């Protein structure tokens, strides 16, 4: 049996679901790097950073399967079928996914499809944005004085979706810190839901765009003001949101950030 801890001897005919991390290439795993260097085929997502893509074996076939709102290079079913076909050709296949494959990355769907097709699969976790991005903004997602729990939730569900899975009422009262992935386009609906659940309008909110990268941008606001503030500075995805008192740690810990950042401040009302 092959040692799963080995950094070498990738198996032909196997698909490796590799988490690329949040963007900073220094946060990419050694195992992920080793697999990119020996891969025959790499199918990568839109959020994989250029520095990580530069690690790919120059002889490897590289396929952009990136999915962004309103612009899908490939449909999810087509991606799974592509991975199956490449693995059946006896290639070493790396499916490179932003963040962690199993945290809002649809890695479970791809793994299930591959296993049902009889393809060997190995998962290489990545650092998820919900942990790394707040840290780079000087925000601890838990803190002894104000937050002993954290909830990670997708904000990608549209308002009015049939049988939505996200219960904002429960989330508002379930953890002191809420980290929202892919929620920028639905922020008005999310804010309305959290306020309706009883959260204070003055609850701190941080929006962090392109987290862990040199172009990282931050917008610090409150539930009451965040939608207006986003509009004022034309804040765009990709970004995550952090909701809770831990956001107030941002200014205190700013001096310890790994790199210079852009703070977006809306103009005060006239």
Residue, then its C-alpha position, 0 to 999 in steps of 0.5 A: x500500500x502506498x504511503x499517503x504521506x509521501x510527496x512522491x510516486x503519484x499514481x497514474x489513473x488517479x485524480x488528486x483533488x488539491x486545495x490551492x489555498x486562498x491565494x498566497x503561494x506561501x500558503x500552498x501545501x508541499x504535497x500540492x506543489x509536488x503533485x503539480x510538478x509531476x502531473x500529466x493533466x491539471x484542471x484548475x479553477x478561476x481562483x488559482x493564483x498565477x504563482x501557483x499555476x507557475x508550479x505546474x509541470x511544463x509538459x502537463x496539459x493545463x485546462x481552465x475549468x474556472x467558474x465565476x458568477x455569470x461566466x462558467x468555462x465548464x459546467x460541473x458535470x462536464x468537469x467531472x466527465x473530463x476528470x474521468x476521461x483523463x484518468x482512464x487514459x492513465x494520466x496523473x490528474x490534478x484537480x486544483x481547486x481554490x481554498x479547500x476542495x471540501x469547503x464550498x468547493x464542490x469537491x464532494x460532488x467531484x469525488x462522488x462522481x469519480x468513485x462511482x466511475x471507478x476512478x481512484x481519488x485522493x484529497x489534498x486539503x488546502x487552507x480555506x479562505x475563511x480561516x486565512x483571509x481574516x487572519x491576514x486582515x488582523x481578525x481572529x475568527x475566535x477570541x477568548x473575550x468575545x467569540x468561542x464559536x464560528x460558523x462558516x456559511x455560503x452566501x451564494x443562495x439567492x433570495x427566494x430560492x426554493x427550499x433554501x438550506x441556509x437558516x439565517x435565524x439559526x446562524x444568527x444565534x448559533x455562533x458569535x462569529x459568522x464567516x460568509x463565503x460568496x455573499x457579496x451579490x446577496x449581501x442586502x438579503x443576508x443583512x436583512x435576514x440577520x437583522x430580522x433574526x435579532x442581530x444588532x444593526x451595530x454588529x461589526x462587519x468586515x468585507x475582505x477582497x482578494x484575501x492573502x494576495x498583494x491586492x487584498x482590500x478591506x471594508x470595515x462597516x456594520x450590519x446597518x451600513x455595509x450595503x451602503x458602504x459597499x455601493x459607495x466604494x463599488x466593492x466587488x467579489x471575490x470576497x468573504x464577509x466576517x460578522x461579529x465582535x471579532x472584527x473590532x480586533x482588526x485595528x488592534x492587530x493591524x500592525x501584525x499583518x503579513x503585508x500592506x493592504x488597502x483599506x476602503x473607506x466610504x466618504x462620509x454623508x454630506 
